[in-house]
Amino acid sequence: MIRDVNRGFKQDGDRVFGGAGLKMMRLARLAADHDLTGLEFAIGIPGTVGGAVYQNAGCWGCEVKDVLAGAEGDGVHWQPADLGFGYRTSAFREGALHGHLIAGAWFQLRPGDGHASREQMATWTAERKQTQPVATKNCGSVFKNPSGDSAGRLVEAAGLKGAREGAALISTKHANFIENAGGATAADVRKLIERAREAVLKQFGVVLETEVEMVGREKPRS
Ligand SMILES: Cc1cc2nc3c(=O)[nH]c(=O)nc-3n(C[C@H](O)[C@H](O)[C@H](O)COP(=O)(O)OP(=O)(O)OC[C@H]3O[C@@H](n4cnc5c(N)ncnc54)[C@H](O)[C@@H]3O)c2cc1C
């Protein structure tokens, strides 16, 4: 049976479809409502299906690519193998499909117990609140985790927890987050990113790559 309820949401057997504008958190809840399991990890990911496919969003050891059955856009159906997924990237972000618009995506799930899925999501949400500065203004993880290590651990070990540039500060709760303490500019955030990157390179010889995407141009403070 196919149901159309929320921003193109459809369910067909063990598969669900989300239109590009459907929030990933909503999609995770809709899947649980249909007793389908596999998208619980998405409960912590702000943003839409389109954005999540674009960057192969993930957490708790699962990524979009693990459950993606295909994506649609520009009148084409792309198979997962076409999408060049990597750690927080895809062919839409830096490959042959750059500039293409994702209209929606299918996810291959498994029959499950919606109640258990909701409990898992509640557990992960509580854990996130404990370990990440969720109540602050921030852009999510700033750096990708280098292989076998954690960016937050390295930035913290470099002594930068609480470091500030203007009104941007490295979170004291989790050093891979930069908080806006009120009025931070893109330039403040960029300076802090460069400071953390340089300190980690100098002290540990590790090159940190940003997970956040830089867009536009910075304006100098007037
Ligand atoms: C507090 C916080 C916590 C976060 N935690 C996580 C996490 O645990 N794991 C994780 O992976 N990410 C995490 N993120 C990052 C978050 O997942 C991304 O910001 C989000 O997926 C981007 O989706 P969006 O809809 O907001 O896209 P936007 O920010 O609007 O766009 C992001 C990029 O995707 C492209 N894009 C968006 N929609 C489409 C489309 N339909 N077709 C083609 N391109 C498109 C845009 O052009 C842009 O380049 C976190 C962010 C925050 C703020």
The ligand as an SDF file (V2000), in Angstrom:
LIG
                    3D

 53 58  0  0  0  0  0  0  0  0999 V2000
   23.1230   21.1110   16.2150 C   0  0  0  0  0  0  0  0  0  0  0  0
   23.4690   20.3300   14.9810 C   0  0  0  0  0  0  0  0  0  0  0  0
   23.7790   18.9820   15.0830 C   0  0  0  0  0  0  0  0  0  0  0  0
   24.1120   18.2490   13.9430 C   0  0  0  0  0  0  0  0  0  0  0  0
   24.4100   16.9160   14.0730 N   0  0  0  0  0  0  0  0  0  0  0  0
   24.7090   16.2100   12.9590 C   0  0  0  0  0  0  0  0  0  0  0  0
   25.0060   14.8150   13.0380 C   0  0  0  0  0  0  0  0  0  0  0  0
   24.9720   14.2100   14.0950 O   0  0  0  0  0  0  0  0  0  0  0  0
   25.3190   14.1550   11.8970 N   0  0  0  0  0  0  0  0  0  0  0  0
   25.3480   14.7850   10.6900 C   0  0  0  0  0  0  0  0  0  0  0  0
   25.6320   14.1300    9.6830 O   0  0  0  0  0  0  0  0  0  0  0  0
   25.0880   16.1010   10.5800 N   0  0  0  0  0  0  0  0  0  0  0  0
   24.7750   16.8170   11.6910 C   0  0  0  0  0  0  0  0  0  0  0  0
   24.4990   18.1420   11.5720 N   0  0  0  0  0  0  0  0  0  0  0  0
   24.5620   18.7690   10.2540 C   0  0  0  0  0  0  0  0  0  0  0  0
   23.2080   18.6570    9.6200 C   0  0  0  0  0  0  0  0  0  0  0  0
   22.8960   17.3320    9.3860 O   0  0  0  0  0  0  0  0  0  0  0  0
   23.1890   19.3750    8.3030 C   0  0  0  0  0  0  0  0  0  0  0  0
   23.2810   20.7220    8.6570 O   0  0  0  0  0  0  0  0  0  0  0  0
   21.9110   19.0670    7.5590 C   0  0  0  0  0  0  0  0  0  0  0  0
   21.8860   17.6950    7.1500 O   0  0  0  0  0  0  0  0  0  0  0  0
   21.8070   19.9050    6.3680 C   0  0  0  0  0  0  0  0  0  0  0  0
   20.4670   19.7540    5.8930 O   0  0  0  0  0  0  0  0  0  0  0  0
   19.6160   21.0410    5.5590 P   0  0  0  0  0  0  0  0  0  0  0  0
   18.3080   20.5410    5.0650 O   0  0  0  0  0  0  0  0  0  0  0  0
   19.6000   21.9890    6.7120 O   0  0  0  0  0  0  0  0  0  0  0  0
   20.4500   21.6030    4.3520 O   0  0  0  0  0  0  0  0  0  0  0  0
   21.0210   23.0490    4.0970 P   0  0  0  0  0  0  0  0  0  0  0  0
   21.8530   23.4930    5.2770 O   0  0  0  0  0  0  0  0  0  0  0  0
   19.9250   23.9060    3.6130 O   0  0  0  0  0  0  0  0  0  0  0  0
   21.9960   22.6970    2.9050 O   0  0  0  0  0  0  0  0  0  0  0  0
   23.1940   21.9880    3.1320 C   0  0  0  0  0  0  0  0  0  0  0  0
   23.7950   21.6420    1.7580 C   0  0  0  0  0  0  0  0  0  0  0  0
   22.9580   20.6400    1.1580 O   0  0  0  0  0  0  0  0  0  0  0  0
   22.5440   21.0650   -0.1190 C   0  0  0  0  0  0  0  0  0  0  0  0
   21.1640   20.6110   -0.3050 N   0  0  0  0  0  0  0  0  0  0  0  0
   20.1370   20.7390    0.5760 C   0  0  0  0  0  0  0  0  0  0  0  0
   19.0070   20.2410    0.0300 N   0  0  0  0  0  0  0  0  0  0  0  0
   19.3240   19.8050   -1.2150 C   0  0  0  0  0  0  0  0  0  0  0  0
   18.5790   19.2070   -2.2740 C   0  0  0  0  0  0  0  0  0  0  0  0
   17.2720   18.9710   -2.1710 N   0  0  0  0  0  0  0  0  0  0  0  0
   19.2360   18.8930   -3.4280 N   0  0  0  0  0  0  0  0  0  0  0  0
   20.5820   19.1430   -3.5550 C   0  0  0  0  0  0  0  0  0  0  0  0
   21.3290   19.7240   -2.5880 N   0  0  0  0  0  0  0  0  0  0  0  0
   20.7130   20.0380   -1.4300 C   0  0  0  0  0  0  0  0  0  0  0  0
   22.6110   22.6090   -0.0720 C   0  0  0  0  0  0  0  0  0  0  0  0
   22.7810   23.1520   -1.3690 O   0  0  0  0  0  0  0  0  0  0  0  0
   23.8250   22.8320    0.8070 C   0  0  0  0  0  0  0  0  0  0  0  0
   25.0150   22.7970    0.0350 O   0  0  0  0  0  0  0  0  0  0  0  0
   24.1500   18.8850   12.6850 C   0  0  0  0  0  0  0  0  0  0  0  0
   23.8220   20.2480   12.5770 C   0  0  0  0  0  0  0  0  0  0  0  0
   23.4820   20.9620   13.7160 C   0  0  0  0  0  0  0  0  0  0  0  0
   23.1250   22.4200   13.5740 C   0  0  0  0  0  0  0  0  0  0  0  0
  1  2  1  0
  2  3  1  0
  2 52  2  0
  3  4  2  0
  4  5  1  0
  4 50  1  0
  5  6  2  0
  6  7  1  0
  6 13  1  0
  7  8  2  0
  7  9  1  0
  9 10  1  0
 10 11  2  0
 10 12  1  0
 12 13  2  0
 13 14  1  0
 14 15  1  0
 14 50  1  0
 15 16  1  0
 16 17  1  0
 16 18  1  0
 18 19  1  0
 18 20  1  0
 20 21  1  0
 20 22  1  0
 22 23  1  0
 23 24  1  0
 24 25  2  0
 24 26  1  0
 24 27  1  0
 27 28  1  0
 28 29  2  0
 28 30  1  0
 28 31  1  0
 31 32  1  0
 32 33  1  0
 33 34  1  0
 33 48  1  0
 34 35  1  0
 35 36  1  0
 35 46  1  0
 36 37  1  0
 36 45  1  0
 37 38  2  0
 38 39  1  0
 39 40  1  0
 39 45  2  0
 40 41  1  0
 40 42  2  0
 42 43  1  0
 43 44  2  0
 44 45  1  0
 46 47  1  0
 46 48  1  0
 48 49  1  0
 50 51  2  0
 51 52  1  0
 52 53  1  0
M  END
$$$$
